[in-house]
Amino acid sequence: MPEKVNLMGMSQGRMEAFFESLGEKKFRAAQLLKWIHQMGVSDFQQMSNISKALRNRLGEVAEIRAPEVIEQLDSSDGTRKFLIRVGGGNAIEAVFIPEGERGTLCVSSQVGCSLDCSFCSTGKQGFNRDLTSDEIIGQVWIAAKSFGQLQEDGGRGDRKVTNVVLMGMGEPLLNFENVVESMHLMMNDNGYGISKRRVTLSTSGVVPALDRLGKYTDACLAISLHAPNDELRNQLVPINKKYPIAQLLDSARRYIEGLPDSHRKITIEYTLIDQLNDRPEHAHELAELLKDVPVKINLIPFNPFSLSNYKRVSNNAMYRFQQILIDAGYTTTIRTTRGDDIDAACGQLAGQVNDRTKRSQRYKLDQVALMSAEDGVIPVKIVNQ
């Protein structure tokens, strides 16, 4: 029997092409998207506005399958972490963080990560493969469904996923095609209908892919910076040796300037590590570095984990660093540590990576650098070797 097509991660365009291949009208795609992503239905037979004959046909050739939740952990502060099986002995993590009326879901894009940032637990786990669009959007589906958000009556749960950040396991721009397709579903009115201002992609600095990103999405952009100069960033974020800070900020500026609304800013993520990048001179240097870039700054206290000798910044140093940036005219916030009692805080996501080699790091970066820049062409899937 041929393998069934999983419809979970299909964007509307791909779904329309799928229905046309069955000899059906394109409008069926919008119906399916609503059933899956707004009502949480995975059984074709429950889709009452679709004919019985088509329901039966869909059951023969397709399925709606989210990845499997291995474990759900709830923190004392309301944070919820999902450990999700993605095959081959691998698992990923997604984290829901409630804050007032906002519910932010931190989504993973790869099994592990090849970039090996020195302060991040995920990078210490090694890298196995990219996640499919089914596995990426499936994290949103799982979280929303867990709160009763996906129901035929529009959902009456006490919490909702209102924001999505691609800041979990992996480097999103090294999984360009699947990440872009998933973001389309997040923002599609027939999908989750999340505003473009509430979907954020965070990158460590894959400049060629960032240069292409604006052709496919107008989501918000965050830069995982963590240092005010190349010498220090080379130590913390090794990809900086290939794409140094000046190149990265130029690319980020081009992305933000190309968006249709002119008031958006780049979020600069800066993890403060005790005695390493938290000194007043670093704050002053950062303020000078960013003076011509439209940014807001998010300071993140380092969250310790077993494979790192780094230490959490002191509160005094953190607030002093923030005040220097505020005095320089920057909107600067401190990210509250959430979910650290279940290892769900920023930098702590580890999942389970069965093959922990970093065999594809050089290969993938070289392939990204050679991506075609032709308009309207999403790059072909990069095959890990």
C-alpha positions as CSV (number, residue, x, y, z in Angstrom):
1,M,0.0,0.0,0.0
2,P,1.3,3.5,-0.9
3,E,2.1,5.7,2.1
4,K,-0.7,8.1,3.0
5,V,-0.1,11.8,2.7
6,N,0.0,13.7,6.0
7,L,-2.1,16.9,5.6
8,M,-1.1,18.3,9.0
9,G,1.6,20.6,7.8
10,M,0.3,21.5,4.3
11,S,0.0,25.2,3.6
12,Q,-3.1,26.3,1.8
13,G,-1.3,26.4,-1.6
14,R,0.0,22.8,-1.2
15,M,-3.4,21.7,0.0
16,E,-5.1,23.2,-3.0
17,A,-2.7,21.4,-5.3
18,F,-3.5,18.2,-3.4
19,F,-7.2,18.5,-3.9
20,E,-6.8,19.4,-7.6
21,S,-4.8,16.2,-7.9
22,L,-7.9,14.3,-6.7
23,G,-10.0,16.1,-9.2
24,E,-11.6,18.3,-6.5
25,K,-12.1,22.1,-6.3
26,K,-9.5,24.2,-4.6
27,F,-12.0,25.5,-2.0
28,R,-11.8,22.1,-0.3
29,A,-8.4,23.2,1.0
30,A,-9.9,26.0,3.1
31,Q,-12.4,23.6,4.6
32,L,-9.8,21.1,5.6
33,L,-7.5,23.7,7.1
34,K,-10.3,25.0,9.3
35,W,-11.2,21.4,10.4
36,I,-7.6,20.7,11.3
37,H,-6.2,23.9,12.7
38,Q,-9.3,25.7,14.1
39,M,-11.4,22.7,15.3
40,G,-8.7,20.2,16.0
41,V,-10.4,17.4,14.0
42,S,-8.1,14.6,12.7
43,D,-10.9,12.2,11.6
44,F,-12.2,12.8,8.1
45,Q,-15.5,11.2,9.0
46,Q,-16.3,14.0,11.4
47,M,-16.0,16.7,8.7
48,S,-19.7,17.3,8.2
49,N,-19.5,19.8,5.3
50,I,-17.6,17.3,3.1
51,S,-19.4,14.6,1.1
52,K,-19.2,11.0,2.4
53,A,-17.6,9.9,-0.9
54,L,-14.8,12.5,-0.5
55,R,-14.4,11.7,3.2
56,N,-13.9,8.0,2.2
57,R,-11.5,8.9,-0.6
58,L,-9.4,11.1,1.8
59,G,-9.3,8.2,4.3
60,E,-7.8,6.0,1.6
61,V,-5.0,8.4,0.5
62,A,-4.4,10.8,3.3
63,E,-4.2,11.2,7.1
64,I,-4.0,14.0,9.6
65,R,-1.3,13.0,12.1
66,A,0.4,15.2,14.7
67,P,3.6,14.0,16.4
68,E,3.2,12.0,19.6
69,V,3.4,13.6,23.0
70,I,5.6,11.5,25.3
71,E,5.3,13.7,28.3
72,Q,3.6,16.9,29.4
73,L,5.1,18.8,32.3
74,D,3.4,21.8,34.1
75,S,5.5,24.3,36.0
76,S,4.4,26.0,39.2
77,D,4.3,29.3,37.2
78,G,1.9,28.0,34.6
79,T,4.5,27.2,32.0
80,R,3.8,23.9,30.1
81,K,6.4,21.8,28.4
82,F,5.8,19.1,25.8
83,L,8.3,16.3,25.1
84,I,7.3,15.1,21.6
85,R,8.5,12.0,19.8
86,V,9.5,12.5,16.2
87,G,10.8,9.1,15.2
88,G,14.2,7.4,15.1
89,G,14.6,7.5,18.9
90,N,14.5,11.3,18.7
91,A,12.4,13.8,20.7
92,I,11.9,17.6,20.7
93,E,10.5,20.0,23.1
94,A,8.0,22.8,22.8
95,V,7.1,25.2,25.7
96,F,3.9,27.3,26.3
97,I,4.5,30.4,28.5
98,P,1.4,32.3,29.8
99,E,1.6,35.9,30.7
100,G,-1.7,37.7,31.3
101,E,-3.8,37.6,28.2
102,R,-0.8,36.5,26.1
103,G,0.1,32.8,25.6
104,T,3.4,32.3,23.8
105,L,4.4,29.0,22.4
106,C,8.2,28.4,21.8
107,V,8.5,26.0,18.9
108,S,11.4,23.8,17.8
109,S,12.5,23.6,14.1
110,Q,15.2,20.8,14.2
111,V,16.1,17.7,16.1
112,G,19.0,19.2,18.1
113,C,21.1,21.9,16.6
114,S,24.4,22.0,14.6
115,L,25.4,25.6,15.6
116,D,26.7,24.6,19.0
117,C,26.3,28.0,20.8
118,S,28.2,27.6,24.0
119,F,25.5,28.8,26.4
120,C,22.7,26.6,24.9
121,S,21.7,23.1,26.1
122,T,20.2,22.2,22.7
123,G,23.6,22.6,20.9
124,K,25.3,20.3,23.4
125,Q,22.9,17.6,22.3
126,G,24.2,17.5,18.8
127,F,22.1,17.5,15.6
128,N,20.1,14.8,13.8
129,R,17.7,16.2,11.2
130,D,15.3,19.0,10.2
131,L,11.7,18.8,11.4
132,T,9.0,18.4,8.7
133,S,6.3,21.0,8.4
134,D,4.0,18.4,10.0
135,E,6.2,18.2,13.0
136,I,6.6,22.0,13.3
137,I,3.0,23.0,13.0
138,G,2.1,19.9,15.0
139,Q,3.6,21.5,18.0
140,V,1.1,24.4,17.7
141,W,-1.7,21.9,17.2
142,I,-0.8,19.9,20.3
143,A,-0.5,23.0,22.5
144,A,-3.7,24.6,21.3
145,K,-5.6,21.3,21.7
146,S,-4.2,20.8,25.2
147,F,-5.9,24.0,26.3
148,G,-9.2,23.3,24.6
149,Q,-8.5,26.0,22.0
150,L,-9.3,23.8,19.0
151,Q,-13.0,23.1,19.1
152,E,-16.0,23.4,16.8
153,D,-17.4,26.2,18.9
154,G,-14.2,28.2,18.6
155,G,-12.6,26.9,21.8
156,R,-13.5,27.8,25.4
157,G,-10.3,26.9,27.1
158,D,-8.9,29.2,29.8
159,R,-5.7,29.7,27.9
160,K,-4.8,30.2,24.2
161,V,-1.8,30.3,22.0
162,T,-1.7,33.9,20.9
163,N,2.0,34.2,20.0
164,V,4.5,31.8,18.4
165,V,8.2,32.1,18.6
166,L,10.6,29.9,16.6
167,M,13.2,29.9,19.4
168,G,13.1,26.3,20.5
169,M,15.5,23.5,19.4
170,G,17.4,24.2,16.2
171,E,18.2,27.1,13.8
172,P,15.0,27.9,11.8
173,L,16.8,29.3,8.8
174,L,18.7,26.0,8.3
175,N,15.3,24.4,7.8
176,F,14.0,27.2,5.5
177,E,11.3,25.5,3.5
178,N,9.5,23.7,6.3
179,V,9.7,26.7,8.6
180,V,8.3,29.1,6.0
181,E,5.5,26.7,5.2
182,S,4.7,26.3,8.9
183,M,4.7,30.1,9.5
184,H,2.2,30.5,6.6
185,L,-0.2,28.1,8.4
186,M,0.3,30.0,11.7
187,M,-0.7,33.3,10.0
188,N,-3.3,31.9,7.6
189,D,-6.9,33.0,8.4
190,N,-8.0,29.5,7.7
191,G,-5.3,28.1,10.0
192,Y,-4.5,29.7,13.3
193,G,-4.9,33.3,12.2
194,I,-2.1,34.6,14.3
195,S,-1.0,38.2,13.4
196,K,2.3,38.7,11.6
197,R,3.3,40.8,14.6
198,R,2.8,37.8,16.9
199,V,4.9,35.2,15.0
200,T,8.7,35.7,15.5
201,L,11.6,33.8,13.9
202,S,14.8,33.9,15.8
203,T,18.1,33.3,14.0
204,S,21.7,33.0,15.1
205,G,22.8,34.6,11.9
206,V,22.5,32.5,8.7
207,V,22.9,35.5,6.5
208,P,22.1,34.1,3.0
209,A,18.9,32.6,4.2
210,L,17.9,35.8,6.1
211,D,18.6,37.7,2.8
212,R,15.9,35.6,1.2
213,L,13.4,35.4,4.0
214,G,11.6,38.7,3.1
215,K,10.4,37.1,-0.2
216,Y,8.3,34.6,1.7
217,T,7.1,36.1,4.9
218,D,6.6,39.3,6.9
219,A,6.9,37.7,10.3
220,C,8.8,39.4,13.1
221,L,12.6,38.9,13.4
222,A,14.8,38.3,16.4
223,I,18.5,38.1,16.3
224,S,20.3,35.9,18.7
225,L,23.3,38.2,19.3
226,H,24.7,37.8,22.8
227,A,27.9,39.8,22.3
228,P,28.8,43.4,21.2
229,N,31.9,42.4,19.2
230,D,33.1,39.7,16.9
231,E,35.8,38.4,19.2
232,L,33.4,37.6,22.0
233,R,30.6,36.4,19.7
234,N,33.0,34.0,18.0
235,Q,33.3,32.3,21.4
236,L,29.6,32.3,22.2
237,V,28.0,31.8,18.7
238,P,30.5,30.0,16.4
239,I,28.5,30.8,13.2
240,N,29.7,34.3,13.7
241,K,33.1,33.2,12.3
242,K,31.3,32.7,8.9
243,Y,28.9,35.6,9.1
244,P,30.2,38.3,11.4
245,I,28.1,40.9,13.2
246,A,28.3,43.6,10.6
247,Q,27.0,41.2,7.9
248,L,24.3,40.0,10.1
249,L,23.0,43.4,11.2
250,D,23.1,44.6,7.6
251,S,21.0,41.6,6.5
252,A,18.6,42.1,9.4
253,R,18.2,45.8,8.5
254,R,17.4,44.9,4.9
255,Y,14.7,42.5,6.1
256,I,13.0,44.9,8.4
257,E,13.2,47.8,5.9
258,G,11.5,45.5,3.3
259,L,8.4,44.9,5.4
260,P,5.2,46.6,4.3
261,D,4.8,48.3,7.7
262,S,7.6,50.7,8.5
263,H,7.3,50.8,12.3
264,R,8.6,47.3,13.2
265,K,11.8,46.7,15.0
266,I,14.3,43.8,15.2
267,T,14.4,42.1,18.6
268,I,18.0,41.7,19.8
269,E,18.3,38.7,22.1
270,Y,21.3,39.0,24.5
271,T,21.9,36.3,27.1
272,L,23.8,37.7,30.1
273,I,26.5,35.4,31.4
274,D,28.3,36.2,34.7
275,Q,31.7,37.8,34.2
276,L,31.7,37.1,30.4
277,N,29.4,39.5,28.5
278,D,27.7,41.4,31.4
279,R,30.1,44.2,32.1
280,P,29.2,47.9,31.7
281,E,31.7,48.2,28.9
282,H,29.8,45.5,27.0
283,A,26.6,47.5,27.5
284,H,28.2,50.7,26.2
285,E,29.7,48.8,23.2
286,L,26.3,47.2,22.4
287,A,24.6,50.6,22.5
288,E,27.2,52.0,20.0
289,L,26.9,48.9,17.8
290,L,23.1,49.2,17.4
291,K,22.8,52.9,17.0
292,D,21.8,52.9,13.4
293,V,19.6,49.7,13.6
294,P,15.8,49.8,14.5
295,V,15.9,47.5,17.5
296,K,14.5,46.7,20.9
297,I,16.6,44.7,23.2
298,N,15.6,41.6,25.2
299,L,18.1,40.7,28.0
300,I,18.0,37.0,29.0
301,P,19.7,35.8,32.2
302,F,21.7,32.7,31.5
303,N,19.9,29.6,32.8
304,P,22.4,27.0,34.0
305,F,22.4,23.4,32.8
306,S,24.6,20.4,33.5
307,L,26.9,20.6,30.4
308,S,27.9,24.2,31.0
309,N,30.3,25.9,33.4
310,Y,28.7,29.3,32.8
311,K,27.0,31.1,35.7
312,R,23.9,33.1,36.0
313,V,24.4,36.9,35.9
314,S,23.8,38.7,39.2
315,N,20.7,40.8,39.5
316,N,22.8,43.9,40.1
317,A,24.9,43.4,37.0
318,M,21.7,42.6,34.9
319,Y,19.9,45.8,36.0
320,R,23.0,47.9,35.6
321,F,23.4,46.6,32.0
322,Q,19.7,47.3,31.3
323,Q,19.9,50.9,32.7
324,I,22.9,51.7,30.5
325,L,20.9,50.7,27.4
326,I,17.8,52.5,28.5
327,D,19.9,55.7,29.1
328,A,21.2,55.3,25.6
329,G,17.6,55.4,24.3
330,Y,16.8,51.7,23.7
331,T,13.6,49.9,24.7
332,T,15.2,47.2,26.9
333,T,13.4,44.5,28.7
334,I,14.6,41.6,30.9
335,R,13.0,38.2,30.0
336,T,11.6,36.7,33.2
337,T,12.8,33.2,33.7
338,R,9.9,30.9,33.4
339,G,9.6,27.1,33.7
340,D,13.1,26.5,35.1
341,D,11.7,24.0,37.6
342,I,10.8,21.8,34.5
343,D,13.9,22.7,32.5
344,A,11.8,24.8,30.1
345,A,13.6,28.1,30.5
346,C,15.4,29.8,27.7
347,G,18.5,27.8,26.7
348,Q,17.5,24.7,28.6
349,L,15.6,22.8,25.9
350,A,17.4,19.5,25.1
351,G,14.9,16.9,24.0
352,Q,16.5,13.6,23.0
353,V,18.8,13.4,20.0
354,N,19.6,9.8,19.1
355,D,22.5,10.6,16.7
356,R,24.4,13.4,18.4
357,T,27.0,14.0,15.7
358,K,27.4,17.5,14.1
359,R,28.1,15.9,10.8
360,S,26.0,18.2,8.7
361,Q,27.0,21.6,10.1
362,R,29.5,22.5,7.4
363,Y,27.5,20.9,4.6
364,K,24.3,22.8,5.5
365,L,25.9,26.2,5.9
366,D,27.7,25.7,2.5
367,Q,24.4,24.7,0.9
368,V,22.6,27.7,2.3
369,A,25.3,30.0,1.0
370,L,24.7,28.7,-2.5
371,M,20.9,29.0,-2.4
372,S,19.3,30.4,-5.5
373,A,18.1,34.0,-5.1
374,E,15.4,33.8,-7.8
375,D,12.2,35.4,-6.8
376,G,9.3,33.2,-6.0
377,V,11.4,30.0,-5.6
378,I,11.4,28.4,-2.2
379,P,14.7,26.4,-1.9
380,V,14.6,22.7,-2.4
381,K,14.9,20.6,0.7
382,I,18.5,20.4,1.9
383,V,19.5,16.8,2.4
384,N,21.6,16.1,5.4
385,Q,24.7,14.0,4.7
